[in-house]
């Protein structure tokens, strides 16, 4: 029996309590008013095993916006549509030691986004999503994910209105620079698409089902594309803390400022968490503490 399959609710509960003891270290983001409404005490986990077994715990009815957790899946979508050579002509795969919304990093790289997991890379890829406008691009992408993963994601219009009301000046500056350096075709459509896909929302179970797309062989996705996405997540998915957690946890992971976190256990399953309190880098404190404990106790690291 695989390691994730052996996990019991009793063990899960113990590791959740241990992780929740870290909660006071996190802070709910307040730049976007709708995100600021989240209770810092909320925590949910859902684990989808390749065998079909699922295990969940906590505030699993909470619906949250994926925010940056959507980035590996927009990368996967474009890899499936256009192939690796084209996609990695648009963005690089190098880790960044600057914050996820750094304009300075982009300027020093002369307008070529360092990787698809930071905002400059994800904004560039939003420009390439199939569809005639932002609404159609988001609809087609969300529909593709739901059909492929069997989840029930939807665009959260209330969150989107809140994001638009407080549009990130950093993202605007990044998009402007990308447009100036010839990396974007339509600045306004691109920013609108980026904001919409970040407001795709669901429960922790939906996020685990998305993660499962990256864990196991399936007839619908290229194995090579899954490997590429997992590799970029491992080295870039937690921003400038990625290397630290590659050593501590040893799993491809992606976080979002909405409190979502997904961890991929190749060949076994996916672990999804929701905990809205973030650390200084922008990663969910309790979710990361939980995945770290789980990975170490069950020896889940891909490095053996």
VEXDREN-2710 file (C-alpha; in Angstrom, 1 decimal):
% VEXDREN-2710
k/r/px/py/pz
1/UNK/0.0/0.0/0.0
2/UNK/1.3/3.5/-0.9
3/UNK/2.2/5.9/1.8
4/UNK/-0.7/8.3/1.4
5/UNK/-3.1/5.4/1.3
6/UNK/-2.0/4.3/4.8
7/UNK/-2.8/7.7/6.3
8/UNK/-5.5/7.6/9.0
9/UNK/-7.9/10.4/10.2
10/UNK/-6.3/10.1/13.7
11/UNK/-2.8/10.8/12.3
12/UNK/-4.2/13.6/10.1
13/UNK/-5.9/15.2/13.1
14/UNK/-2.7/15.2/15.1
15/UNK/-0.7/16.8/12.4
16/UNK/-3.4/19.4/11.8
17/UNK/-3.3/20.4/15.4
18/UNK/0.5/20.7/15.3
19/UNK/0.3/22.8/12.2
20/UNK/-2.4/25.1/13.6
21/UNK/-0.2/25.9/16.6
22/UNK/1.8/28.0/14.0
23/UNK/-1.3/30.1/13.0
24/UNK/-0.3/33.2/15.0
25/UNK/2.7/33.6/12.6
26/UNK/0.4/34.2/9.7
27/UNK/-1.4/37.4/8.6
28/UNK/-4.5/37.5/6.3
29/UNK/-3.8/39.8/3.4
30/UNK/-5.6/43.1/3.6
31/UNK/-4.8/44.7/0.2
32/UNK/-7.9/43.1/-1.4
33/UNK/-10.9/43.8/0.8
34/UNK/-12.7/40.6/0.0
35/UNK/-9.7/38.5/0.9
36/UNK/-9.4/40.4/4.2
37/UNK/-12.7/39.0/5.3
38/UNK/-11.2/35.5/5.8
39/UNK/-10.9/34.1/9.4
40/UNK/-7.2/33.5/10.2
41/UNK/-8.3/30.4/12.1
42/UNK/-9.8/28.6/9.1
43/UNK/-8.0/25.4/8.0
44/UNK/-9.0/22.7/5.6
45/UNK/-7.1/19.8/4.0
46/UNK/-8.2/17.3/1.4
47/UNK/-6.0/14.5/0.1
48/UNK/-6.8/12.6/-3.2
49/UNK/-5.0/9.3/-3.6
50/UNK/-4.3/7.7/-7.0
51/UNK/-6.2/4.6/-5.6
52/UNK/-9.4/6.7/-5.3
53/UNK/-9.2/7.0/-1.5
54/UNK/-9.8/10.5/-0.2
55/UNK/-9.3/11.9/3.3
56/UNK/-10.3/15.4/4.5
57/UNK/-10.4/17.4/7.7
58/UNK/-11.3/20.9/8.9
59/UNK/-13.3/23.7/7.3
60/UNK/-13.8/21.9/4.0
61/UNK/-16.9/23.8/3.1
62/UNK/-14.9/27.1/2.7
63/UNK/-14.8/28.4/-0.8
64/UNK/-11.7/30.4/-1.7
65/UNK/-10.1/32.0/-4.7
66/UNK/-7.2/30.1/-6.0
67/UNK/-5.2/33.3/-6.8
68/UNK/-1.6/32.2/-7.7
69/UNK/-2.4/28.5/-7.2
70/UNK/-4.0/28.7/-10.7
71/UNK/-0.5/29.4/-12.3
72/UNK/0.7/25.8/-12.7
73/UNK/-2.6/24.9/-14.3
74/UNK/-2.5/27.8/-16.8
75/UNK/1.0/26.6/-17.6
76/UNK/-0.3/23.1/-18.1
77/UNK/-3.2/24.3/-20.3
78/UNK/-0.8/26.2/-22.6
79/UNK/1.7/23.4/-22.8
80/UNK/-1.1/21.1/-23.9
81/UNK/-2.3/23.6/-26.5
82/UNK/1.0/25.0/-27.9
83/UNK/3.8/22.7/-26.7
84/UNK/6.9/23.3/-24.5
85/UNK/9.1/24.9/-27.2
86/UNK/6.5/27.7/-27.8
87/UNK/5.6/28.2/-24.1
88/UNK/9.2/28.4/-22.9
89/UNK/9.9/30.9/-25.7
90/UNK/7.5/33.2/-23.8
91/UNK/8.7/32.6/-20.3
92/UNK/11.8/31.1/-18.6
93/UNK/12.1/28.4/-15.9
94/UNK/14.7/30.0/-13.7
95/UNK/13.9/30.5/-9.9
96/UNK/13.7/34.1/-8.7
97/UNK/15.0/35.4/-5.3
98/UNK/12.9/38.5/-5.6
99/UNK/9.3/38.9/-4.5
100/UNK/6.6/37.5/-6.7
101/UNK/5.5/41.0/-8.0
102/UNK/9.0/42.4/-8.5
103/UNK/9.3/44.9/-11.4
104/UNK/13.1/45.2/-10.7
105/UNK/13.6/41.5/-11.4
106/UNK/11.8/41.9/-14.8
107/UNK/13.8/45.0/-15.7
108/UNK/17.1/43.3/-14.9
109/UNK/16.0/40.4/-17.1
110/UNK/15.2/42.9/-19.9
111/UNK/11.5/42.1/-20.0
112/UNK/11.7/38.3/-20.2
113/UNK/9.8/36.8/-17.2
114/UNK/12.0/34.6/-15.0
115/UNK/9.4/31.8/-14.6
116/UNK/5.6/31.2/-14.9
117/UNK/5.0/31.1/-11.2
118/UNK/5.7/34.7/-10.5
119/UNK/3.4/37.5/-11.6
120/UNK/5.4/38.7/-14.7
121/UNK/5.4/35.1/-16.1
122/UNK/1.7/34.5/-15.3
123/UNK/0.6/37.8/-16.8
124/UNK/2.6/37.0/-19.9
125/UNK/0.9/33.6/-20.2
126/UNK/-2.5/35.2/-19.6
127/UNK/-1.9/37.1/-22.9
128/UNK/-1.6/33.7/-24.7
129/UNK/-4.8/31.9/-23.4
130/UNK/-7.1/30.9/-26.2
131/UNK/-10.2/33.1/-26.5
132/UNK/-11.3/36.4/-28.1
133/UNK/-11.5/38.3/-24.8
134/UNK/-10.9/37.9/-21.1
135/UNK/-14.3/36.5/-20.4
136/UNK/-14.1/33.8/-23.0
137/UNK/-10.5/32.9/-22.1
138/UNK/-11.5/32.5/-18.5
139/UNK/-14.6/30.5/-19.3
140/UNK/-12.8/28.1/-21.7
141/UNK/-9.9/27.6/-19.2
142/UNK/-12.2/27.0/-16.3
143/UNK/-14.4/24.6/-18.4
144/UNK/-11.2/22.7/-19.4
145/UNK/-10.1/22.2/-15.8
146/UNK/-13.6/21.1/-14.6
147/UNK/-14.0/18.6/-17.4
148/UNK/-10.5/17.2/-17.0
149/UNK/-10.3/17.1/-13.2
150/UNK/-14.0/16.5/-12.3
151/UNK/-14.0/19.5/-10.1
152/UNK/-16.5/22.4/-9.7
153/UNK/-14.5/25.6/-10.1
154/UNK/-16.2/28.8/-10.9
155/UNK/-15.4/32.5/-11.3
156/UNK/-16.0/34.4/-8.1
157/UNK/-17.6/37.7/-9.4
158/UNK/-17.6/39.3/-5.9
159/UNK/-13.8/38.6/-5.5
160/UNK/-13.2/39.9/-9.0
161/UNK/-15.0/43.1/-8.3
162/UNK/-12.8/43.5/-5.2
163/UNK/-9.6/42.8/-7.1
164/UNK/-10.6/45.3/-9.8
165/UNK/-11.4/48.0/-7.2
166/UNK/-7.9/47.7/-5.7
167/UNK/-6.0/46.7/-8.9
168/UNK/-2.3/46.1/-8.0
169/UNK/-0.1/48.9/-9.0
170/UNK/2.8/46.4/-9.1
171/UNK/0.9/44.2/-11.6
172/UNK/0.0/47.3/-13.8
173/UNK/3.7/48.3/-13.8
174/UNK/4.8/44.8/-14.7
175/UNK/2.2/44.6/-17.6
176/UNK/3.2/48.0/-18.9
177/UNK/6.9/47.0/-19.0
178/UNK/6.0/43.6/-20.7
179/UNK/4.0/45.6/-23.3
180/UNK/6.8/48.0/-23.9
181/UNK/9.3/45.2/-24.4
182/UNK/7.0/43.4/-26.9
183/UNK/5.9/40.5/-24.6
184/UNK/2.2/41.3/-24.6
185/UNK/-0.3/41.8/-27.5
186/UNK/-3.1/43.5/-25.6
187/UNK/-2.3/45.1/-22.2
188/UNK/-5.9/45.6/-20.9
189/UNK/-7.2/42.2/-22.1
190/UNK/-4.2/40.5/-20.5
191/UNK/-4.6/42.2/-17.1
192/UNK/-8.3/41.5/-17.1
193/UNK/-7.6/37.8/-18.0
194/UNK/-5.0/37.5/-15.3
195/UNK/-7.3/39.0/-12.6
196/UNK/-10.2/36.8/-13.7
197/UNK/-8.2/33.5/-13.7
198/UNK/-6.9/34.4/-10.2
199/UNK/-10.5/34.7/-9.0
200/UNK/-11.4/31.2/-10.1
201/UNK/-12.6/29.7/-6.9
202/UNK/-13.5/26.4/-5.3
203/UNK/-13.2/24.2/-2.2
204/UNK/-10.2/22.4/-1.0
205/UNK/-11.5/19.2/-2.6
206/UNK/-11.6/21.0/-6.0
207/UNK/-7.9/22.0/-5.5
208/UNK/-6.9/18.5/-4.6
209/UNK/-8.6/17.2/-7.8
210/UNK/-6.7/19.7/-9.8
211/UNK/-3.5/18.6/-8.2
212/UNK/-4.3/14.9/-9.0
213/UNK/-4.0/15.8/-12.7
214/UNK/-0.3/16.3/-12.1
215/UNK/0.3/13.2/-10.0
216/UNK/-0.7/10.2/-12.1
217/UNK/-0.7/8.9/-15.7
218/UNK/-4.0/9.7/-17.4
219/UNK/-5.0/9.4/-21.0
220/UNK/-5.8/13.1/-21.4
221/UNK/-2.5/14.8/-20.6
222/UNK/1.0/14.4/-21.9
223/UNK/3.3/12.8/-19.3
224/UNK/6.1/15.2/-20.4
225/UNK/3.9/18.3/-19.7
226/UNK/3.0/17.0/-16.3
227/UNK/6.7/16.5/-15.5
228/UNK/7.6/20.0/-16.7
229/UNK/4.9/21.6/-14.6
230/UNK/6.0/19.6/-11.5
231/UNK/9.6/20.6/-12.0
232/UNK/8.8/24.3/-12.3
233/UNK/6.6/24.1/-9.2
234/UNK/9.4/22.5/-7.2
235/UNK/11.9/25.1/-8.0
236/UNK/9.6/28.2/-8.3
237/UNK/6.2/27.5/-6.8
238/UNK/6.8/29.1/-3.3
239/UNK/8.6/32.2/-4.7
240/UNK/11.9/32.9/-3.0
241/UNK/11.2/30.2/-0.4
242/UNK/11.1/27.5/-3.0
243/UNK/14.6/26.1/-2.5
244/UNK/14.1/26.0/1.3
245/UNK/11.0/23.9/1.0
246/UNK/12.4/21.7/-1.8
247/UNK/14.9/20.7/0.9
248/UNK/12.5/20.5/3.8
249/UNK/9.5/18.9/2.0
250/UNK/10.8/17.7/-1.3
251/UNK/7.4/18.0/-3.2
252/UNK/6.3/20.2/-6.0
253/UNK/4.0/22.8/-4.4
254/UNK/2.2/26.0/-5.3
255/UNK/0.7/28.6/-3.0
256/UNK/-1.6/31.6/-3.4
257/UNK/-2.4/34.7/-1.4
258/UNK/-6.0/33.5/-1.0
259/UNK/-4.6/30.8/1.4
260/UNK/-4.6/27.8/-1.0
261/UNK/-1.7/25.4/-1.2
262/UNK/-1.4/22.3/-3.4
263/UNK/1.4/19.7/-3.0
264/UNK/2.0/16.9/-5.6
265/UNK/3.1/13.4/-4.5
266/UNK/4.0/11.9/-7.9
267/UNK/2.4/8.5/-8.5
268/UNK/0.5/8.7/-5.2
269/UNK/-1.8/11.7/-5.0
270/UNK/-2.3/15.3/-4.2
271/UNK/-2.6/17.3/-0.9
272/UNK/-4.6/20.5/-0.9
273/UNK/-4.8/22.9/2.0
274/UNK/-6.6/26.1/2.8
275/UNK/-5.3/28.5/5.5
276/UNK/-5.6/32.2/4.9
277/UNK/-2.8/33.4/7.2
278/UNK/0.3/34.2/5.1
279/UNK/4.0/34.5/6.0
280/UNK/6.2/37.5/4.8
281/UNK/6.9/35.8/1.5
282/UNK/3.1/35.3/0.7
283/UNK/2.9/31.5/1.5
284/UNK/0.2/30.1/3.8
285/UNK/1.7/29.4/7.2
286/UNK/-0.5/26.5/8.5
287/UNK/-0.8/24.8/5.2
288/UNK/3.0/24.7/4.8
289/UNK/3.6/23.5/8.3
290/UNK/1.0/20.7/7.8
291/UNK/2.5/19.5/4.4
292/UNK/6.0/19.7/5.9
293/UNK/5.0/17.5/8.9
294/UNK/3.2/15.1/6.6
295/UNK/6.0/14.8/4.2
296/UNK/8.6/14.2/6.9
297/UNK/6.5/11.7/8.9
298/UNK/5.5/9.7/5.8
299/UNK/8.8/10.2/3.9
300/UNK/7.0/11.6/0.9
301/UNK/10.0/13.6/-0.6
302/UNK/10.6/12.8/-4.2
303/UNK/14.3/12.6/-3.3
304/UNK/13.8/9.3/-1.4
END
